Structures are given as C-alpha cells and as structure tokens.
Amino acid sequence: MAARLGPDSLASLPPEVRRPGYDRAALSPGILHLGVGAFHRCHQGDWTDDALEADFGPWGIRGVNLAPPDLAPTLGAQDGLYCRELREAGRSDLRLIGAVIGTASVGTPRGAATARAWAADPATRIVTMTVTEKGYRHHPATGDLDLDHPAIVADLADPASATSVPGFVTRMLRDRAEHGTAPPILISCDNVPDNGATLRRCVLGYAAAIDPALADLIGSKVTFLDTMVDRIVPATRDADRDRFEAATGLRDEALVVGEPFRMWVIQDRGATLPAWDRAGAIVVPDVRPYEILKMRVVNGIQSNLCQLGLLAGVEFMADVMADAVFAEFAERTIRREVIPHLPEVPGVDLDGYLVTTLGRLANPDLRHATAQISTDGSQKIRQRLLDPLRDARRAGGPWQGLALGIAGWMGYMRGVDHAGRPHPVEDPLASRARDIAQTAGSARERVAGMLAIREVFGTDLCEDSELVDTLSIFADALERRPARDVVRDGLAAQAA
C-alpha cells in the first residue's frame, strides 16, 4: 500500500509537483466554503493558492459539506492537502494545493458543531459555495425559494439544526447578529442565473418564514456577490488516483483532474477579497453578460448534447464531440440560434470564444461522462436551453437545434433509449418524469406533461403550439430511432 498524501509524506512528493509558494504554517482562516467537491478544489482552491502567492493574507479555507460525502476519509485524512492535475494534449500539470486548512461534515454531531463554530467565527470574512444548482432549494423557473421542498420544511421545523444552504446561511447570519459579529461576504460559485441574487432571494425567503425582522436585517446588511465560474472538472475516477500513485508513489484520495482553461468573473461591490484578481480573475460591476455567455455556450453545448450522446450510447463528452455529426450540430446550433441573441461581453470575441469552447469540450484527456453532465438537468435546463430558446423565438430566428436538445433531455428522463435499454436518471424530478412517461399514451402527451412542470418550464412554453409540435416530433423520433440518426436528420433540416 502506498503512503497517503499528507504533511508527513510531502518529502516523498516528486519535485515536478509544484508546491505552495507561501508558508502554509502561517496561514490563518478567512474563508468558509460550502460544498467541497471536485470543482471547488480545482477552481477556487487553485485560484486561492495563486492569490496567496501574489499577496499573502488571512485567507485559509475551512471547508464544510452540508450533504454527503463525508470529508473525513479524503481531505480530512490529508490535513486538507490535495493535488490538482490539469490535462491537455497528452500533457499533465500537477500542483499541490495548500489553501484548505480544515474540513467538517455536518452529518455527524461533532462536524455540525464545528461547522457552526466556523460560521460564527469573526475570522470568517467570506463564505463561498459550490453546492450545485439543486442546493439552493429553489424553483428553477423563478429563482424563488421552494418552501415546500422537504429539506426546507425540515429546517423550518428545527431552524437550530438547519442543514440546507438557505437554512444554514440564515442560521449563521442570525448567530453572528446576536453576537455583534459583522456578516461575511457571501459569494455563490454555482451555475445558477444571477447566482448571488438567487442566493439572496432564497436566504431572505427562508429568513422571512422564521422571523421577518431577521429577513429585513439580512436584506439591509449582507452583501451577496454574483460570479461566473468556468473550468471543466470531471468526477475523479479510481484510474486517475491510480495513475497519480504510479507517478508519485503517494495515494491522494482528494485528487482532482481538470483542464488548463479557467475563468472567474466576480461582481465588484467594493468588498475586501483575496488577490484573486492578481491571479487573473476579472472583477467587474456587472457579471451578467459573462454569465449568460458561459451558460449558453459552454454549458449550452453540454446540455444540448450530453443527453443525446448518452441516448446514443456514448460514455464521454469528448467522444461525443469527436463524432462529426454531433460536433457539427453543436457548432451550428450555437452559431445560428444562440450567438445572435447574446449580450455584448466586454473583452470577449464571440467567435473565438466558441472555437475555444469546442476545443475544450473535445479534449480527449478529460473523461467527462455524459451521465455526469446529465445529472440534475431539471435544475440546469432553464438557463442553458430554455432561455436561449425563448430569445430565439422572440427574435424570429432559427431555434430547432435547441428544441432537439430539450427533447433529448425529455428522452433521458424516460429512463430508456429507443431500444428500451435502461439508464439511471439522476434528477430531483426523476420520479415525476417517470410517472408522466408511464401514463402518457404518446410522445405528444409526454411532451405536454413535461411542459406542464411549471417550476422548470414556467407557463409560456406549454402554450407555444409550434414549439409543442416540434418537440413532439423530436420526442417521438428519439423513442423510435437512434439518437445520432435523429441529430443527423436535424442537421439536414437546419441546412434546408
């Protein structure tokens, strides 16, 4: 058995692995992060190490998981140390990240107490989060808190033990207010439209349900920042950890693997932050143009293709993009149906951005599973496909490629492909979609049933008869024929 990566084994780490360029022993806490998954470790963790090297300060990260997995066997057992590996064109760049100086998981009484103490600590000046879209417990169509969500109902019944994001954050802000401690800056790093504003609405909605005066206090005193984050970070596989072990002689159970490309755009509201800007982060008054660009191009291609690729039996996104039919469909849809309706994005050439994006998604060194990208699609589809579709429909331009991607998501939610082969469906609405599929007598009835899910689709799309007709045709085709053939025919129709 190889030794575990950690403080006692660092002398064995090969010299080609870059070490932190600061004194980790002198690092004190300043950031509380909620949701210490692979993306955070490969994105904000990487940026924070760069910021500490550029301008050392009290910005150590204490990481908390409000939901599984438990951090103790991974980061906890390694004193917060881990490596991030960037892969592209057969090259690998390894870096030891030192910014994480403590971890806790609220699934245990001790972990819950630790998390609450860190949240109340005056040293905590920033709270960041990567809790995924569903972590906000909101209605995707509106961005408002879902007060009927089981997690919210449970937290409202026992606010002192709240573990949802809105509940935990509200409890933190109440505790700090009661002790005269200034509130931290709250920074959402999730792919949620207007993520800071959405977090604010959800927290205020939760607080108002407990104490309207508390909601007023939070609304007037707490700063919520919008951000846009971008780096492709697939789930780490055992093969990745085995490869690292073979190369270094050490076992890193918290290893993360990503691409070299990264981008971080942060709203400028005068907050004191780590030197993320000196590491390349963009600080601007208005994040929204960058957010729309990333969600509709990078994430848009992913969501438009991942379910279609999965239905076609393709395991990884790079292999989907290696197929000329899928690659042409991705590029043509974005060029014709999305880019014409994007806002102006300062400093960004849209054509160059699209070309770069297509290359990133085709990176064969990243094994980004179509099943992983498809996860929780009901929480992602509005910002990635539905809003671009709405803009294209209003402008009178082409929109059928986006509709085919939406039909692909509906096909994925059936749980079987055209040949009846089952696949797992990981989505908060999986059981509801399954009920719709089982009771629908035709593809059109299934489409109508799915469009009737107002918390995802709103109330406008189900009344668009042309859209319903088109979605029904695509849905029926995907039920009867291979997904790649349906995409190929869709390309022919786009060209006509």
C-alpha positions as CSV (number, residue, x, y, z in Angstrom):
1,M,0.0,0.0,0.0
2,A,1.3,3.4,-0.9
3,A,1.6,6.1,1.7
4,R,-1.2,8.7,1.8
5,L,-0.5,12.3,0.7
6,G,-0.3,14.5,3.8
7,P,2.1,16.6,5.8
8,D,4.2,13.7,6.9
9,S,4.7,12.4,3.3
10,L,5.4,15.6,1.5
11,A,9.2,14.9,1.4
12,S,8.4,12.0,-0.9
13,L,6.4,14.0,-3.4
14,P,8.4,14.3,-6.7
15,P,10.0,17.7,-7.3
16,E,8.0,18.2,-10.5
17,V,4.8,18.6,-8.4
18,R,4.5,22.3,-7.8
19,R,4.3,23.3,-4.1
20,P,2.6,26.2,-2.5
21,G,4.7,29.4,-2.9
22,Y,3.8,30.6,0.6
23,D,4.3,29.5,4.2
24,R,1.3,27.3,4.8
25,A,2.1,27.1,8.6
26,A,1.5,30.8,8.8
27,L,-1.9,30.6,7.0
28,S,-4.9,31.6,9.1
29,P,-8.6,31.1,8.2
30,G,-10.7,33.7,6.4
31,I,-12.9,31.8,4.0
32,L,-15.7,29.3,4.8
33,H,-16.6,27.2,1.8
34,L,-19.8,25.2,1.5
35,G,-19.6,22.1,-0.8
36,V,-16.0,20.9,-1.0
37,G,-16.4,19.0,-4.2
38,A,-14.1,18.5,-7.2
39,F,-15.0,21.7,-8.8
40,H,-14.2,23.9,-5.8
41,R,-10.8,22.1,-5.3
42,C,-9.8,22.6,-8.9
43,H,-11.2,26.1,-9.3
44,Q,-11.4,28.3,-6.2
45,G,-8.8,26.3,-4.4
46,D,-6.4,26.8,-7.3
47,W,-7.2,30.5,-7.6
48,T,-6.8,31.0,-3.8
49,D,-3.3,29.4,-3.8
50,D,-2.4,31.8,-6.6
51,A,-3.8,34.7,-4.6
52,L,-1.8,33.7,-1.5
53,E,1.4,33.6,-3.6
54,A,0.7,37.0,-5.0
55,D,-0.4,38.7,-1.8
56,F,-0.3,36.5,1.4
57,G,-3.1,37.2,3.8
58,P,-5.6,35.5,6.2
59,W,-7.4,33.6,3.5
60,G,-7.2,30.0,4.5
61,I,-10.2,27.9,3.5
62,R,-12.2,25.9,6.0
63,G,-14.4,23.6,4.0
64,V,-17.9,22.3,5.1
65,N,-20.1,19.7,3.4
66,L,-23.7,20.1,4.3
67,A,-24.5,16.9,2.5
68,P,-22.6,13.7,1.6
69,P,-19.9,12.8,1.0
70,D,-18.1,12.9,4.4
71,L,-14.8,14.8,4.0
72,A,-13.0,12.9,6.8
73,P,-11.7,10.0,4.7
74,T,-10.4,12.2,2.0
75,L,-9.3,15.8,2.7
76,G,-9.7,15.3,6.5
77,A,-7.2,12.4,6.5
78,Q,-4.7,14.5,4.4
79,D,-4.8,17.7,6.6
80,G,-6.6,19.5,3.7
81,L,-3.8,18.8,1.3
82,Y,-4.5,17.6,-2.2
83,C,-3.2,17.8,-5.8
84,R,-4.9,19.2,-8.8
85,E,-3.9,17.8,-12.2
86,L,-4.5,19.7,-15.4
87,R,-4.6,17.6,-18.6
88,E,-4.5,18.6,-22.3
89,A,-2.8,17.3,-25.4
90,G,-1.2,14.5,-23.6
91,R,0.5,16.8,-21.1
92,S,-0.1,16.9,-17.3
93,D,0.5,19.7,-14.8
94,L,0.5,18.7,-11.1
95,R,0.2,21.1,-8.3
96,L,-0.2,20.7,-4.5
97,I,-2.9,23.0,-3.1
98,G,-2.4,24.2,0.4
99,A,-5.3,26.7,0.9
100,V,-7.7,24.3,2.6
101,I,-6.7,24.2,6.3
102,G,-9.8,22.5,7.8
103,T,-12.8,20.4,6.9
104,A,-16.0,19.3,8.6
105,S,-19.1,17.4,7.5
106,V,-22.5,18.2,9.2
107,G,-23.6,14.6,9.0
108,T,-22.0,14.0,12.5
109,P,-22.7,15.9,15.7
110,R,-19.1,16.9,16.0
111,G,-18.9,18.0,12.4
112,A,-22.1,20.0,12.7
113,A,-20.8,21.8,15.8
114,T,-17.5,22.5,14.1
115,A,-19.3,23.9,11.0
116,R,-21.4,26.2,13.2
117,A,-18.4,27.4,15.2
118,W,-16.5,28.3,12.0
119,A,-19.6,30.1,10.6
120,A,-19.8,32.2,13.7
121,D,-16.1,32.9,13.9
122,P,-15.3,36.6,13.3
123,A,-12.3,35.4,11.3
124,T,-14.7,34.1,8.6
125,R,-15.0,37.1,6.3
126,I,-16.0,35.4,3.2
127,V,-18.4,32.4,2.6
128,T,-18.2,30.8,-0.9
129,M,-20.2,27.9,-2.1
130,T,-20.4,25.3,-4.8
131,V,-23.5,23.4,-3.8
132,T,-24.8,22.7,-7.4
133,E,-28.0,24.1,-8.7
134,K,-30.3,21.9,-6.7
135,G,-28.5,23.0,-3.4
136,Y,-30.4,26.3,-3.5
137,R,-33.8,24.5,-3.0
138,H,-35.4,26.9,-5.4
139,H,-37.8,26.9,-8.3
140,P,-35.5,27.0,-11.4
141,A,-38.1,28.8,-13.4
142,T,-38.3,31.8,-11.0
143,G,-35.3,31.6,-8.7
144,D,-37.5,31.8,-5.6
145,L,-37.2,29.5,-2.6
146,D,-39.3,26.3,-2.7
147,L,-40.9,26.5,0.7
148,D,-42.4,23.0,0.1
149,H,-39.1,21.3,-0.5
150,P,-38.7,18.6,2.1
151,A,-35.3,19.9,3.1
152,I,-36.7,23.4,3.7
153,V,-39.8,22.0,5.5
154,A,-37.5,20.1,7.8
155,D,-35.2,23.1,8.5
156,L,-38.2,25.4,9.2
157,A,-39.4,22.8,11.8
158,D,-36.0,22.9,13.5
159,P,-34.0,26.0,12.5
160,A,-31.3,25.4,15.0
161,S,-30.3,22.2,13.2
162,A,-30.7,23.5,9.6
163,T,-28.6,21.8,7.0
164,S,-30.0,23.2,3.7
165,V,-28.0,26.0,2.2
166,P,-30.7,28.7,2.9
167,G,-31.2,27.3,6.4
168,F,-27.5,27.1,7.3
169,V,-26.7,30.5,5.9
170,T,-29.6,32.1,7.7
171,R,-28.7,30.5,11.0
172,M,-25.1,31.7,10.5
173,L,-26.2,35.3,9.9
174,R,-28.6,35.2,12.9
175,D,-25.9,33.8,15.2
176,R,-23.4,36.5,14.1
177,A,-26.0,39.3,14.5
178,E,-26.9,38.1,18.0
179,H,-23.2,38.2,19.0
180,G,-22.5,41.6,17.3
181,T,-20.2,39.9,14.6
182,A,-20.2,41.5,11.2
183,P,-21.7,39.4,8.4
184,P,-19.4,37.8,5.9
185,I,-19.4,38.4,2.2
186,L,-21.5,35.7,0.5
187,I,-20.2,34.5,-2.9
188,S,-22.1,31.9,-4.9
189,C,-19.9,30.0,-7.4
190,D,-22.6,27.8,-8.9
191,N,-24.1,27.8,-12.4
192,V,-27.3,29.5,-11.3
193,P,-28.7,32.5,-13.1
194,D,-27.8,35.7,-11.1
195,N,-26.4,33.3,-8.5
196,G,-25.7,35.9,-5.9
197,A,-29.2,37.4,-6.3
198,T,-30.7,33.9,-6.3
199,L,-28.9,33.0,-3.1
200,R,-30.1,36.3,-1.6
201,R,-33.8,35.6,-2.5
202,C,-33.6,32.1,-1.1
203,V,-32.0,33.2,2.2
204,L,-34.4,36.1,2.6
205,G,-37.4,33.8,1.8
206,Y,-36.2,31.3,4.4
207,A,-35.5,34.0,7.0
208,A,-38.9,35.7,6.4
209,A,-40.6,32.3,7.2
210,I,-38.8,32.3,10.6
211,D,-38.6,36.0,11.5
212,P,-39.5,38.9,9.2
213,A,-37.3,41.2,11.2
214,L,-34.3,38.9,10.6
215,A,-35.1,39.0,6.9
216,D,-35.1,42.8,7.0
217,L,-31.7,42.8,8.8
218,I,-30.1,40.4,6.3
219,G,-31.6,42.4,3.4
220,S,-30.0,45.6,4.6
221,K,-26.7,44.4,6.0
222,V,-25.4,41.4,4.0
223,T,-23.6,41.6,0.7
224,F,-24.2,38.8,-1.9
225,L,-21.9,38.8,-4.9
226,D,-22.7,37.4,-8.3
227,T,-19.9,35.4,-10.0
228,M,-19.3,33.4,-13.2
229,V,-17.0,30.4,-12.8
230,D,-15.6,28.2,-15.6
231,R,-13.4,25.2,-15.7
232,I,-14.3,21.6,-16.8
233,V,-13.7,19.3,-13.9
234,P,-15.0,15.7,-14.3
235,A,-15.5,13.5,-11.4
236,T,-12.2,11.9,-10.3
237,R,-12.0,8.2,-11.1
238,D,-10.1,5.4,-9.4
239,A,-8.0,5.3,-12.6
240,D,-6.9,8.9,-12.0
241,R,-5.9,8.2,-8.5
242,D,-4.1,5.0,-9.6
243,R,-2.2,7.0,-12.2
244,F,-1.2,9.6,-9.7
245,E,0.0,6.9,-7.3
246,A,2.1,5.3,-10.0
247,A,3.7,8.6,-10.9
248,T,4.4,9.9,-7.4
249,G,4.4,6.9,-5.1
250,L,1.7,8.5,-2.9
251,R,-2.1,8.0,-2.7
252,D,-4.2,11.1,-3.0
253,E,-7.8,10.3,-2.2
254,A,-8.7,14.0,-2.8
255,L,-7.1,14.3,-6.2
256,V,-8.9,16.4,-8.8
257,V,-8.4,16.4,-12.6
258,G,-9.4,19.3,-14.8
259,E,-8.4,21.3,-17.9
260,P,-5.9,24.2,-18.1
261,F,-8.6,26.7,-19.1
262,R,-10.2,28.6,-16.2
263,M,-12.2,31.8,-15.8
264,W,-13.6,33.6,-12.9
265,V,-15.7,36.8,-13.1
266,I,-16.6,38.4,-9.8
267,Q,-19.0,41.3,-9.1
268,D,-17.3,44.4,-7.9
269,R,-19.1,45.9,-4.9
270,G,-16.1,47.2,-3.0
271,A,-15.6,44.0,-0.9
272,T,-12.2,43.1,0.5
273,L,-11.2,39.9,-1.2
274,P,-8.1,37.7,-1.6
275,A,-5.9,38.8,-4.5
276,W,-7.9,36.6,-7.0
277,D,-7.7,39.5,-9.5
278,R,-3.9,39.4,-9.4
279,A,-4.2,35.7,-10.4
280,G,-6.4,36.5,-13.4
281,A,-9.9,36.8,-12.0
282,I,-12.0,39.5,-13.7
283,V,-13.7,41.9,-11.3
284,V,-16.5,43.9,-13.0
285,P,-19.6,45.8,-11.9
286,D,-21.9,43.5,-14.0
287,V,-21.3,39.8,-14.2
288,R,-24.4,39.0,-16.1
289,P,-23.0,39.2,-19.7
290,Y,-20.2,36.8,-18.8
291,E,-22.7,34.5,-17.0
292,I,-25.1,34.4,-20.0
293,L,-22.2,33.8,-22.4
294,K,-20.8,30.9,-20.4
295,M,-24.1,29.2,-19.6
296,R,-25.4,29.4,-23.1
297,V,-22.2,28.5,-25.0
298,V,-20.2,26.2,-22.8
299,N,-23.0,24.8,-20.6
300,G,-25.4,25.1,-23.5
301,I,-23.4,22.8,-25.7
302,Q,-23.0,20.3,-22.8
303,S,-26.7,20.3,-22.1
304,N,-27.7,20.2,-25.7
305,L,-25.6,17.2,-26.4
306,C,-25.0,15.2,-23.2
307,Q,-28.4,13.5,-23.1
308,L,-28.4,12.9,-26.9
309,G,-24.9,11.4,-26.5
310,L,-26.0,9.3,-23.6
311,L,-29.0,8.1,-25.6
312,A,-26.6,7.2,-28.4
313,G,-24.6,5.1,-26.0
314,V,-21.6,7.4,-25.9
315,E,-20.0,7.5,-22.4
316,F,-17.8,10.6,-22.5
317,M,-18.4,14.1,-23.8
318,A,-15.0,14.2,-25.7
319,D,-16.2,11.2,-27.7
320,V,-19.5,12.9,-28.5
321,M,-17.5,15.8,-29.8
322,A,-15.3,13.5,-31.8
323,D,-18.3,12.4,-33.8
324,A,-18.6,14.8,-36.8
325,V,-22.4,14.7,-36.6
326,F,-22.6,15.8,-33.0
327,A,-19.8,18.3,-33.4
328,E,-21.4,20.0,-36.4
329,F,-24.8,20.0,-34.6
330,A,-23.2,21.7,-31.6
331,E,-21.4,24.4,-33.6
332,R,-24.3,25.1,-35.9
333,T,-26.8,25.4,-33.1
334,I,-24.7,27.9,-31.1
335,R,-23.8,30.0,-34.2
336,R,-27.3,30.2,-35.6
337,E,-29.5,30.1,-32.5
338,V,-27.6,31.4,-29.5
339,I,-24.8,33.8,-30.5
340,P,-27.1,36.3,-32.4
341,H,-29.0,36.9,-29.1
342,L,-26.1,37.2,-26.7
343,P,-25.4,40.5,-25.0
344,E,-22.1,42.3,-25.7
345,V,-19.5,40.8,-23.5
346,P,-16.6,43.3,-22.7
347,G,-13.3,42.0,-24.0
348,V,-14.6,38.8,-25.5
349,D,-14.7,37.8,-29.2
350,L,-17.7,35.6,-29.5
351,D,-16.4,33.6,-32.5
352,G,-13.1,33.0,-30.8
353,Y,-14.9,32.0,-27.6
354,L,-17.0,29.4,-29.5
355,V,-13.9,28.0,-31.2
356,T,-12.1,27.7,-27.9
357,T,-15.2,26.1,-26.3
358,L,-15.5,23.4,-28.9
359,G,-11.8,22.6,-28.5
360,R,-12.2,22.4,-24.7
361,L,-15.2,20.0,-24.9
362,A,-13.3,17.8,-27.4
363,N,-10.3,17.4,-25.0
364,P,-9.8,13.6,-25.0
365,D,-7.7,13.8,-21.9
366,L,-10.8,14.7,-19.8
367,R,-13.1,11.8,-19.3
368,H,-16.2,13.9,-18.6
369,A,-19.1,11.4,-18.5
370,T,-22.3,12.2,-20.4
371,A,-24.2,10.7,-17.4
372,Q,-22.4,13.1,-15.0
373,I,-23.3,16.2,-17.2
374,S,-26.9,14.9,-17.5
375,T,-27.3,14.9,-13.7
376,D,-29.9,17.3,-12.3
377,G,-30.8,18.6,-15.7
378,S,-34.1,19.9,-14.5
379,Q,-32.1,22.5,-12.4
380,K,-29.9,23.5,-15.4
381,I,-32.2,23.5,-18.5
382,R,-33.7,26.9,-18.0
383,Q,-30.5,28.9,-18.2
384,R,-28.8,26.6,-20.7
385,L,-31.6,25.9,-23.2
386,L,-35.0,27.3,-22.3
387,D,-34.0,31.0,-22.1
388,P,-31.9,30.9,-25.3
389,L,-34.9,29.2,-26.9
390,R,-37.2,32.0,-25.7
391,D,-34.9,34.6,-27.1
392,A,-34.6,32.9,-30.5
393,R,-38.4,32.5,-30.7
394,R,-38.9,36.2,-29.9
395,A,-36.4,37.3,-32.5
396,G,-37.9,35.1,-35.2
397,G,-34.7,33.3,-35.8
398,P,-33.9,29.5,-36.0
399,W,-34.4,27.5,-32.8
400,Q,-34.9,23.9,-33.8
401,G,-31.5,22.8,-32.6
402,L,-32.2,24.0,-29.1
403,A,-35.6,22.2,-29.3
404,L,-33.8,18.9,-30.2
405,G,-31.6,19.3,-27.1
406,I,-34.7,19.9,-24.9
407,A,-36.3,16.8,-26.4
408,G,-33.1,14.9,-25.7
409,W,-33.4,15.9,-22.0
410,M,-37.0,14.7,-22.0
411,G,-35.9,11.4,-23.6
412,Y,-33.2,11.0,-21.0
413,M,-35.8,11.5,-18.3
414,R,-37.8,8.5,-19.7
415,G,-35.0,6.3,-18.3
416,V,-34.7,4.2,-21.5
417,D,-33.3,4.7,-25.0
418,H,-35.1,3.9,-28.3
419,A,-34.3,0.2,-27.9
420,G,-35.7,0.0,-24.4
421,R,-32.3,-0.2,-22.8
422,P,-32.5,1.4,-19.3
423,H,-30.1,4.0,-17.9
424,P,-30.1,5.7,-14.5
425,V,-31.8,9.1,-14.1
426,E,-30.2,11.3,-11.5
427,D,-32.6,14.3,-11.1
428,P,-34.8,15.7,-8.4
429,L,-37.8,15.3,-10.8
430,A,-36.9,11.7,-11.8
431,S,-40.0,10.1,-10.2
432,R,-42.3,12.8,-11.6
433,A,-41.0,12.4,-15.1
434,R,-41.2,8.6,-14.8
435,D,-44.9,8.9,-13.9
436,I,-45.5,11.2,-16.8
437,A,-43.8,8.8,-19.2
438,Q,-45.8,5.8,-17.8
439,T,-49.2,7.5,-18.1
440,A,-48.6,9.2,-21.5
441,G,-50.2,7.4,-24.4
442,S,-48.0,9.1,-27.0
443,A,-44.8,11.2,-27.3
444,R,-47.0,14.3,-27.6
445,E,-48.8,13.6,-24.4
446,R,-45.4,13.1,-22.7
447,V,-44.1,16.4,-24.0
448,A,-47.2,18.1,-22.8
449,G,-46.9,16.6,-19.4
450,M,-43.2,17.6,-19.1
451,L,-44.0,21.2,-20.2
452,A,-46.6,21.4,-17.5
453,I,-43.9,21.2,-14.8
454,R,-44.1,24.9,-14.1
455,E,-41.2,25.1,-11.7
456,V,-39.0,24.2,-14.7
457,F,-40.8,25.5,-17.8
458,G,-42.9,28.3,-16.5
459,T,-46.3,28.9,-18.1
460,D,-45.4,30.2,-21.5
461,L,-43.8,27.3,-23.4
462,C,-46.7,24.9,-23.0
463,E,-48.9,27.4,-24.9
464,D,-46.5,27.7,-27.8
465,S,-48.2,25.3,-30.3
466,E,-45.3,25.4,-32.8
467,L,-42.8,24.5,-30.1
468,V,-45.1,21.7,-28.8
469,D,-45.4,20.3,-32.3
470,T,-41.7,20.4,-32.9
471,L,-40.8,18.9,-29.5
472,S,-43.4,16.1,-30.1
473,I,-41.8,15.2,-33.4
474,F,-38.3,15.1,-31.9
475,A,-39.5,13.1,-28.8
476,D,-41.3,10.6,-31.0
477,A,-38.2,10.2,-33.2
478,L,-36.0,9.6,-30.2
479,E,-38.3,7.0,-28.9
480,R,-38.2,5.0,-32.1
481,R,-34.7,5.7,-33.6
482,P,-31.1,6.0,-32.6
483,A,-30.3,9.5,-31.2
484,R,-27.4,10.0,-33.6
485,D,-29.7,9.4,-36.6
486,V,-32.2,11.9,-35.2
487,V,-29.4,14.5,-34.8
488,R,-28.2,13.8,-38.3
489,D,-31.6,14.4,-39.7
490,G,-31.9,17.5,-37.6
491,L,-28.7,18.8,-39.2
492,A,-30.2,18.2,-42.7
493,A,-33.3,20.1,-41.7
494,Q,-31.2,23.0,-40.4
495,A,-29.4,23.2,-43.7
496,A,-32.6,23.1,-45.8
